[in-house]
């Protein structure tokens, strides 16, 4: 379960970074 939560958090940060770049 911790793996899923960590993955969601990492994905959220990645999306935020991509949007900020644009």
C-alpha atoms as an extended CHARMM CRD file, in Angstrom:
* protein
*
        22  EXT
         1         1  UNK       CA              0.0000000000        0.0000000000        0.0000000000  PROA      1               0.0000000000
         2         2  UNK       CA              2.8590000000        2.3560000000        0.7860000000  PROA      2               0.0000000000
         3         3  UNK       CA              4.1640000000        1.8050000000       -2.7280000000  PROA      3               0.0000000000
         4         4  UNK       CA              0.9180000000        3.0450000000       -4.2650000000  PROA      4               0.0000000000
         5         5  UNK       CA              0.8340000000        6.1570000000       -2.0670000000  PROA      5               0.0000000000
         6         6  UNK       CA              4.4590000000        6.9510000000       -2.8610000000  PROA      6               0.0000000000
         7         7  UNK       CA              3.7960000000        6.5070000000       -6.5640000000  PROA      7               0.0000000000
         8         8  UNK       CA              0.7870000000        8.8360000000       -6.4680000000  PROA      8               0.0000000000
         9         9  UNK       CA              2.7950000000       11.4820000000       -4.6130000000  PROA      9               0.0000000000
        10        10  UNK       CA              5.6750000000       11.2130000000       -7.0830000000  PROA      10              0.0000000000
        11        11  UNK       CA              3.2960000000       11.4410000000      -10.0410000000  PROA      11              0.0000000000
        12        12  UNK       CA              1.5890000000       14.5120000000       -8.5650000000  PROA      12              0.0000000000
        13        13  UNK       CA              4.9390000000       16.2710000000       -8.1850000000  PROA      13              0.0000000000
        14        14  UNK       CA              5.9000000000       15.3180000000      -11.7410000000  PROA      14              0.0000000000
        15        15  UNK       CA              2.6660000000       16.7330000000      -13.1670000000  PROA      15              0.0000000000
        16        16  UNK       CA              3.0580000000       19.9280000000      -11.1600000000  PROA      16              0.0000000000
        17        17  UNK       CA              6.6370000000       20.3420000000      -12.3900000000  PROA      17              0.0000000000
        18        18  UNK       CA              5.5740000000       19.8090000000      -16.0130000000  PROA      18              0.0000000000
        19        19  UNK       CA              2.7830000000       22.3700000000      -15.7160000000  PROA      19              0.0000000000
        20        20  UNK       CA              5.1300000000       24.8550000000      -14.0570000000  PROA      20              0.0000000000
        21        21  UNK       CA              7.6270000000       24.3860000000      -16.8860000000  PROA      21              0.0000000000
        22        22  UNK       CA              4.9430000000       25.2560000000      -19.4200000000  PROA      22              0.0000000000
